[in-house]
Amino acid sequence: GLDPESLEKLPILRYSSIKSSKKGKAGPECTVCLLQFEENEQVRLLPDCGHLFHADCIDMWLETHSTCPLCRRNL
Protein backbone atom coordinates (compact mmCIF):
# COMPACT_ATOMS: atom_id res chain seq x y z
CA GLY A 1 0.00 0.00 0.00
CA LEU A 2 0.87 3.67 0.03
CA ASP A 3 2.70 5.16 2.97
CA PRO A 4 0.77 7.81 4.96
CA GLU A 5 2.89 10.68 3.56
CA SER A 6 2.08 9.73 -0.03
CA LEU A 7 -1.61 9.36 0.80
CA GLU A 8 -1.69 12.84 2.36
CA LYS A 9 -0.31 14.32 -0.88
CA LEU A 10 -3.31 13.13 -2.91
CA PRO A 11 -5.78 16.02 -3.22
CA ILE A 12 -9.12 15.97 -1.40
CA LEU A 13 -11.75 18.05 -3.18
CA ARG A 14 -15.50 18.62 -3.04
CA TYR A 15 -17.46 16.64 -5.63
CA SER A 16 -19.40 19.74 -6.68
CA SER A 17 -16.16 21.52 -7.68
CA ILE A 18 -14.99 18.50 -9.71
CA LYS A 19 -18.35 18.17 -11.46
CA SER A 20 -18.55 21.84 -12.40
CA SER A 21 -14.94 22.05 -13.63
CA LYS A 22 -15.12 18.76 -15.58
CA LYS A 23 -11.81 17.66 -14.06
CA GLY A 24 -10.90 14.03 -14.09
CA LYS A 25 -12.87 11.06 -15.30
CA ALA A 26 -15.70 11.50 -12.85
CA GLY A 27 -18.66 9.22 -13.28
CA PRO A 28 -21.75 9.58 -11.12
CA GLU A 29 -20.61 7.00 -8.54
CA CYS A 30 -17.62 5.78 -6.55
CA THR A 31 -16.45 2.51 -8.07
CA VAL A 32 -15.22 1.24 -4.70
CA CYS A 33 -18.54 1.43 -2.78
CA LEU A 34 -20.84 1.89 -5.82
CA LEU A 35 -22.72 4.77 -4.14
CA GLN A 36 -23.57 7.97 -6.01
CA PHE A 37 -21.44 11.03 -5.32
CA GLU A 38 -23.32 13.76 -3.44
CA GLU A 39 -22.80 17.49 -4.09
CA ASN A 40 -20.47 18.41 -1.23
CA GLU A 41 -18.85 15.06 -0.45
CA GLN A 42 -15.10 14.88 -0.07
CA VAL A 43 -13.51 12.99 -2.93
CA ARG A 44 -9.96 12.18 -3.99
CA LEU A 45 -8.88 12.72 -7.57
CA LEU A 46 -6.01 10.41 -8.47
CA PRO A 47 -3.46 12.59 -10.26
CA ASP A 48 -2.07 10.20 -12.87
CA CYS A 49 -5.25 8.60 -14.18
CA GLY A 50 -7.87 11.18 -13.16
CA HIS A 51 -10.23 8.66 -11.54
CA LEU A 52 -12.40 9.89 -8.68
CA PHE A 53 -13.43 8.13 -5.46
CA HIS A 54 -14.94 8.96 -2.07
CA ALA A 55 -11.96 9.99 0.08
CA ASP A 56 -12.71 7.36 2.75
CA CYS A 57 -13.17 4.58 0.18
CA ILE A 58 -9.94 5.19 -1.70
CA ASP A 59 -7.99 5.74 1.54
CA MET A 60 -8.97 2.26 2.75
CA TRP A 61 -8.04 0.77 -0.63
CA LEU A 62 -4.67 2.52 -0.69
CA GLU A 63 -3.73 1.19 2.76
CA THR A 64 -3.19 -2.20 1.11
CA HIS A 65 -2.73 -1.33 -2.58
CA SER A 66 -0.64 1.21 -4.49
CA THR A 67 -2.71 1.22 -7.68
CA CYS A 68 -5.95 2.76 -8.88
CA PRO A 69 -8.76 0.23 -8.23
CA LEU A 70 -10.31 1.03 -11.60
CA CYS A 71 -7.42 1.04 -14.09
CA ARG A 72 -4.64 -0.45 -11.91
CA ARG A 73 -2.26 2.39 -12.74
CA ASN A 74 0.57 2.71 -10.19
CA LEU A 75 0.41 5.76 -7.96
N, CA, C and O of each residue as an XYZ file, in Angstrom:
300
protein
N       0.804     -1.198      0.000
C       0.000      0.000      0.000
C       0.845      1.259      0.000
O       2.074      1.199      0.014
N       0.181      2.382     -0.016
C       0.874      3.672      0.028
C       1.213      4.029      1.464
O       0.464      3.714      2.389
N       2.350      4.690      1.640
C       2.699      5.160      2.975
C       1.838      6.393      3.290
O       1.352      7.060      2.376
N       1.649      6.693      4.580
C       0.767      7.811      4.962
C       1.158      9.153      4.340
O       0.282      9.955      4.019
N       2.455      9.409      4.164
C       2.892     10.675      3.558
C       2.410     10.793      2.117
O       1.939     11.850      1.698
N       2.531      9.709      1.364
C       2.082      9.725     -0.032
C       0.570      9.901     -0.118
O       0.072     10.617     -0.986
N      -0.151      9.251      0.778
C      -1.610      9.363      0.798
C      -2.039     10.803      1.082
O      -2.974     11.311      0.462
N      -1.358     11.453      2.012
C      -1.685     12.837      2.360
C      -1.479     13.798      1.193
O      -2.120     14.847      1.136
N      -0.592     13.451      0.264
C      -0.306     14.317     -0.881
C      -1.396     14.270     -1.952
O      -1.478     15.165     -2.793
N      -2.229     13.235     -1.926
C      -3.313     13.133     -2.909
C      -4.397     14.150     -2.559
O      -4.837     14.211     -1.411
N      -4.827     14.941     -3.527
C      -5.775     16.021     -3.218
C      -7.158     15.516     -2.811
O      -7.695     14.571     -3.389
N      -7.717     16.182     -1.794
C      -9.115     15.972     -1.403
C      -9.888     17.202     -1.859
O      -9.533     18.333     -1.527
N     -10.941     16.966     -2.619
C     -11.750     18.047     -3.180
C     -13.221     17.800     -2.878
O     -13.590     16.723     -2.409
N     -14.048     18.779     -3.139
C     -15.503     18.616     -3.037
C     -16.019     18.139     -4.389
O     -15.590     18.638     -5.430
N     -16.932     17.180     -4.378
C     -17.456     16.643     -5.634
C     -18.073     17.736     -6.498
O     -17.922     17.713     -7.719
N     -18.760     18.686     -5.887
C     -19.404     19.744     -6.676
C     -18.384     20.545     -7.479
O     -18.688     20.972     -8.593
N     -17.180     20.761     -6.943
C     -16.164     21.517     -7.684
C     -15.594     20.692     -8.829
O     -15.257     21.246     -9.876
N     -15.483     19.391     -8.653
C     -14.994     18.504     -9.714
C     -16.018     18.456    -10.850
O     -15.671     18.563    -12.026
N     -17.282     18.293    -10.471
C     -18.349     18.172    -11.465
C     -18.465     19.443    -12.299
O     -18.627     19.373    -13.517
N     -18.383     20.587    -11.660
C     -18.551     21.844    -12.395
C     -17.337     22.185    -13.256
O     -17.476     22.859    -14.277
N     -16.146     21.726    -12.856
C     -14.945     22.051    -13.634
C     -14.620     20.992    -14.679
O     -13.732     21.186    -15.509
N     -15.339     19.873    -14.641
C     -15.123     18.764    -15.583
C     -13.718     18.161    -15.467
O     -13.188     17.615    -16.434
N     -13.126     18.266    -14.278
C     -11.807     17.665    -14.057
C     -11.959     16.161    -13.908
O     -12.979     15.666    -13.430
N     -10.942     15.459    -14.320
C     -10.904     14.025    -14.086
C     -11.947     13.253    -14.870
O     -12.720     13.811    -15.648
N     -11.941     11.970    -14.640
C     -12.868     11.056    -15.300
C     -13.953     10.689    -14.296
O     -14.078      9.535    -13.888
N     -14.721     11.675    -13.914
C     -15.698     11.505    -12.848
C     -17.015     10.980    -13.386
O     -17.718     11.668    -14.126
N     -17.339      9.756    -13.005
C     -18.655      9.223    -13.280
C     -19.575      9.635    -12.147
O     -19.161     10.386    -11.264
N     -20.797      9.168    -12.150
C     -21.747      9.576    -11.116
C     -21.593      8.822     -9.797
O     -22.250      9.162     -8.812
N     -20.724      7.792     -9.767
C     -20.607      6.996     -8.541
C     -19.166      6.596     -8.267
O     -18.322      6.561     -9.164
N     -18.913      6.297     -7.001
C     -17.621      5.781     -6.549
C     -17.560      4.304     -6.929
O     -18.460      3.540     -6.579
N     -16.524      3.898     -7.631
C     -16.451      2.505     -8.074
C     -15.918      1.570     -6.995
O     -15.798      0.367     -7.227
N     -15.598      2.105     -5.822
C     -15.218      1.245     -4.700
C     -16.478      0.799     -3.954
O     -16.679     -0.395     -3.736
N     -17.334      1.763     -3.560
C     -18.536      1.426     -2.781
C     -19.807      1.371     -3.629
O     -20.843      0.890     -3.169
N     -19.728      1.865     -4.868
C     -20.845      1.889     -5.819
C     -21.989      2.820     -5.417
O     -23.105      2.681     -5.917
N     -21.718      3.773     -4.513
C     -22.722      4.768     -4.142
C     -22.519      6.029     -4.968
O     -21.396      6.368     -5.342
N     -23.618      6.719     -5.246
C     -23.566      7.970     -6.010
C     -22.799      9.030     -5.224
O     -22.866      9.077     -3.995
N     -22.074      9.877     -5.945
C     -21.440     11.031     -5.318
C     -22.515     12.059     -4.997
O     -23.421     12.283     -5.800
N     -22.419     12.682     -3.831
C     -23.324     13.763     -3.437
C     -22.598     15.091     -3.622
O     -21.368     15.127     -3.652
N     -23.347     16.173     -3.744
C     -22.803     17.488     -4.093
C     -21.556     17.899     -3.312
O     -20.547     18.243     -3.927
N     -21.591     17.875     -2.001
C     -20.471     18.409     -1.226
C     -19.611     17.346     -0.560
O     -18.881     17.648      0.384
N     -19.685     16.117     -1.031
C     -18.854     15.063     -0.450
C     -17.384     15.287     -0.768
O     -17.024     15.856     -1.798
N     -16.538     14.812      0.166
C     -15.099     14.875     -0.065
C     -14.687     13.698     -0.933
O     -15.012     12.546     -0.648
N     -13.965     14.016     -1.996
C     -13.506     12.990     -2.930
C     -12.013     13.178     -3.176
O     -11.470     14.268     -2.998
N     -11.368     12.102     -3.585
C      -9.964     12.183     -3.994
C      -9.903     11.966     -5.496
O     -10.530     11.059     -6.045
N      -9.133     12.821     -6.138
C      -8.877     12.725     -7.565
C      -7.466     12.177     -7.722
O      -6.501     12.834     -7.331
N      -7.335     10.982     -8.289
C      -6.006     10.408     -8.469
C      -5.301     11.156     -9.591
O      -5.835     11.270    -10.695
N      -4.102     11.666     -9.314
C      -3.459     12.590    -10.256
C      -3.052     11.978    -11.595
O      -3.175     12.644    -12.623
N      -2.584     10.765    -11.616
C      -2.066     10.199    -12.866
C      -3.165      9.758    -13.825
O      -3.065      9.988    -15.030
N      -4.205      9.131    -13.304
C      -5.254      8.596    -14.181
C      -6.519      9.454    -14.193
O      -7.326      9.339    -15.115
N      -6.705     10.308    -13.189
C      -7.873     11.176    -13.156
C      -9.137     10.527    -12.622
O     -10.208     11.128    -12.697
N      -9.042      9.305    -12.080
C     -10.232      8.661    -11.536
C     -10.575      9.253    -10.172
O      -9.701      9.720     -9.442
N     -11.848      9.223     -9.848
C     -12.396      9.893     -8.679
C     -13.076      8.881     -7.768
O     -13.774      7.979     -8.233
N     -12.864      9.042     -6.455
C     -13.432      8.128     -5.460
C     -13.792      8.917     -4.208
O     -13.232      9.986     -3.966
N     -14.735      8.392     -3.400
C     -14.939      8.960     -2.068
C     -13.594      8.897     -1.347
O     -12.878      7.903     -1.461
N     -13.250      9.941     -0.611
C     -11.957      9.987      0.075
C     -11.793      8.793      1.020
O     -10.738      8.159      1.031
N     -12.813      8.482      1.805
C     -12.708      7.365      2.752
C     -12.543      6.027      2.037
O     -11.787      5.169      2.490
N     -13.242      5.847      0.931
C     -13.171      4.580      0.184
C     -11.775      4.360     -0.390
O     -11.195      3.287     -0.225
N     -11.238      5.371     -1.060
C      -9.937      5.192     -1.696
C      -8.829      5.128     -0.648
O      -7.821      4.454     -0.862
N      -8.998      5.815      0.477
C      -7.987      5.742      1.536
C      -7.872      4.321      2.073
O      -6.767      3.827      2.297
N      -9.012      3.661      2.281
C      -8.973      2.264      2.752
C      -8.304      1.369      1.716
O      -7.490      0.515      2.069
N      -8.638      1.556      0.445
C      -8.040      0.770     -0.635
C      -6.524      0.958     -0.654
O      -5.770     -0.008     -0.766
N      -6.090      2.209     -0.544
C      -4.667      2.522     -0.685
C      -3.831      2.135      0.533
O      -2.603      2.200      0.484
N      -4.481      1.735      1.624
C      -3.733      1.194      2.765
C      -3.093     -0.139      2.399
O      -2.053     -0.501      2.948
N      -3.710     -0.868      1.475
C      -3.195     -2.197      1.114
C      -2.812     -2.333     -0.353
O      -2.283     -3.368     -0.759
N      -3.071     -1.301     -1.156
C      -2.735     -1.326     -2.584
C      -2.044     -0.022     -2.962
O      -2.223      0.992     -2.286
N      -1.268     -0.037     -4.017
C      -0.640      1.208     -4.487
C      -1.019      1.485     -5.941
O      -0.260      2.097     -6.692
N      -2.205      1.022     -6.319
C      -2.706      1.218     -7.680
C      -4.138      1.751     -7.633
O      -4.833      1.624     -6.625
N      -4.557      2.341     -8.733
C      -5.950      2.760     -8.881
C      -6.816      1.502     -8.948
O      -6.489      0.584     -9.699
N      -7.917      1.431     -8.183
C      -8.763      0.234     -8.228
C      -9.499      0.059     -9.553
O      -9.989     -1.031     -9.849
N      -9.579      1.108    -10.343
C     -10.309      1.030    -11.602
C      -9.410      0.626    -12.767
O      -9.735     -0.298    -13.512
N      -8.281      1.315    -12.926
C      -7.420      1.044    -14.090
C      -6.102      0.362    -13.719
O      -5.327     -0.022    -14.595
N      -5.855      0.215    -12.424
C      -4.643     -0.453    -11.907
C      -3.350      0.309    -12.182
O      -2.263     -0.262    -12.091
N      -3.456      1.570    -12.511
C      -2.256      2.385    -12.735
C      -1.541      2.607    -11.404
O      -2.182      2.897    -10.394
N      -0.223      2.473    -11.401
C       0.565      2.707    -10.189
C       0.495      4.168     -9.782
O       0.499      5.069    -10.621
N       0.432      4.381     -8.473
C       0.407      5.761     -7.961
C       1.793      6.178     -7.512
O       1.979      7.303     -7.050
